Amino acid sequence: MRTFPIFVSFDGKPPLVVGGGELAAVKTRLLLMRAPSVDVAADEVTKELTKFAEQGLVTLIAPLPGIDQLRGRPLVIAATENDEEDSRVAAIARALGVPVNVPDRPELCSFALPAIVDRGEVTVAIGTSAAAPVLAQRLRAWLERELHPRLDALARLAGEFRGVVAKRVPTGPTRRKFWEAVFEGAAAEAILEGDEAKARALIDTAIDEAAGSEPAKGRVLLVGAGPGDPELLTMKAIRALKAADVVLYDRLVGDAVLEHARREAELIPVGKAKGAHSLKQAEINALLIKHASAGKAVVRLKGGDPFIFGRGGEELDALREAGIAVEIVPGVTAGIAAAASLQIPLTHRDVSRTVTFLSGHEAGGEEPSFEHLDLAALAGGKNTLLVYMGVSTAGAIAKRLLDAGFAPTLPVLAVENASRDDERRVLATVADVAGHPERLGLKSPAVLIFGEVAGLPASGIVEDILALEEVKRRA
Ligand code: SAH
């Protein structure tokens, strides 16, 4: 049973526990964490339940409850530990549409009880759709350690100030930034350390400041999303996504990365996808300016690093010209990720003193001429070429390198989908690539690494590297 988490309020009829034994007592105690009172249907009950009844926390009602006793309940837990009776109660509850749980009988349940981390106002409920209760318990233990014991006080204080803040601090980005500053700053620290007076004073001052401030000005963060693996996002990138009102993202940015975006954020795809309309650079610039001018926190999320063949420079120019504040969050570029995955150093004292980042396409989609490069000098050795956007032009590039005097036996590594689950690597030589580029079987996105480093033994650690000669022999 895959489940959807919700938080139930107990301000109407009390929840009902059917049964009076140990199990029923445990569930009653759990419900009393939040319910003002619980009804328990049983004729005999444990000492603990009797005590709850004396304290007015539990009302005992007759066993074998029927339709009238179940109707209108926020929820029912059948814990008689008698299969027949539990099934009967579950059937009535289901017929009435009353949520029902029978411990350890998932087939009878219409809802599951989560593992709970309780910090008063702040409750964390963990569910694994019954697949891994032990994992849920471990997560709970971890959260117990991670969440400050006084988190409740912080939440309550924020709750107290909500009304004043709503009246005085302008809604939208200004207000969100106000709360972010409260939760991240000195006020939160003060209350977690137990100094409530100081926290109140700090929040009062912050309200005064925010109330008088101009509406927050929008800005744009050009954020590098890395090569695909969300583990390779920077903390800054994650923070930017969590604070974004609008995210404009490229085709190369995967869902696992986008999941970090604030849930209310507007996500706008702007990259090229096969068959889909993609925006021209000028249109992207215009969108960035439009949203930032409206006071929004805009994240322009780009694959890899925003300033490596990402046209980040053009966006930066346009934004500066429009007078919009810009911040750059670097990312792990595809070539660096590919090298890391293969365990080959891009610079190496013995075999590579320089690394050149190259685009395999000229502007306008032409094959590269490399006119701006002294290829003959690079052919001299101890240089590594890192080629982006070179899948369809790999053969032409390799030919040009041969013409410039590169050794035909120089190793080339192609890495497709670096850092993603479907990463693929192929090892070849410049002559192989020049002669039979199609044999690499490369699909975009891929980077090509030309240089002695591509032949370093470290690359042999990765087993699915195929030497092209080997491929040819097998074919
Ligand atoms: N700014 C990006 C590059 C954008 S240009 C960066 O820093 O990585 C697009 C090219 O990047 C692709 O054609 C491909 O060469 C390369 N690329 C992007 N992601 C890749 C990946 N996961 N694996 C291999 N190459 C990738």
Boltz pocket constraint, residues with backbone or C-beta under 6 A from the ligand:
constraints:
  - pocket:
      binder: B
      contacts: [[A, 226], [A, 227], [A, 228], [A, 252], [A, 302], [A, 303], [A, 304], [A, 305], [A, 306], [A, 307], [A, 308], [A, 309], [A, 310], [A, 332], [A, 333], [A, 334], [A, 335], [A, 338], [A, 387], [A, 388], [A, 389], [A, 390], [A, 415], [A, 416], [A, 417], [A, 418], [A, 419], [A, 420], [A, 444], [A, 445], [A, 446], [A, 447]]
      max_distance: 6.0
